[in-house]
Amino acid sequence: MDVEPEIVTPEQERERRSVSIPFFGAVFAGTTVLAAAAVMGLMLFGKVLLVSAVLSWIWPRVFSPDFTAWVFGTPTVPYWKILLLCGLGTFAVRWLTKK
């Protein structure tokens, strides 16, 4: 089986097989990068995020608003403070138990 090359003269146009729209390709590539970053973030901080969410849900049911205001400075529990405390606690436990 012989394959013959296609010789295009200046009068002819090349045969287009597919037409792509670069904008959609860029959007799909960006979405893929964001999804990969989200998966990586969940792999790194998933346990801390889950513990912080559970703790911020349980805290108002266990402790009074006065005690919460004494601990956090507000009568409600700010999620970012619990997230920071859980993250620092995890770091401290790993650092102290390192062998």
Stockholm file with secondary structure:
# STOCKHOLM 1.0

chainA/1-99         MDVEPEIVTPEQERERRSVSIPFFGAVFAGTTVLAAAAVMGLMLFGKVLLVSAVLSWIWPRVFSPDFTAWVFGTPTVPYWKILLLCGLGTFAVRWLTKK
#=GR chainA/1-99 SS CCCCCCCCCTTSCCCCCCCCCHHHHHHHHHHHHHHHHHHHHHHHHHHHHHHHHHHHHHHHHHSCHHHHHHHHSSSSCCHHHHHHHHHHHHHHHHHHTCC
#=GC SS_cons        CCCCCCCCCTTSCCCCCCCCCHHHHHHHHHHHHHHHHHHHHHHHHHHHHHHHHHHHHHHHHHSCHHHHHHHHSSSSCCHHHHHHHHHHHHHHHHHHTCC
//
